[in-house]
Amino acid sequence: MKLPFPLNKNTIVLSITGLVTFGFFFGGLFEILDYLIFKILLFFGYAAVLIYGFLQVSKSSEQKNRPEDLPQDDSN
């Protein structure tokens, strides 16, 4: 089965975020937000998105476009 979009970390997190959003929407619409299992599922979905975000921020580092060993003169 071929997916119409590439399966990578960004699409997985976007899918989880969409499921949590629709979960809150439909949970409020059908008044099932009072059920403990539904609250737990939404909480863990939200926590997964937050943990992924914190991991990505901690991994990101500033990349330099040019190495310091071979500087170039851009004045020309």
Secondary structure, 3 states (H helix, E strand, C coil): CCCCCCCCHHHHHHHHHHHHHHHHHHHHHCCCCCCHHHHHHHHHHHHHHHHHHHHHHHHCCCCCCCCCCCCCCCCC
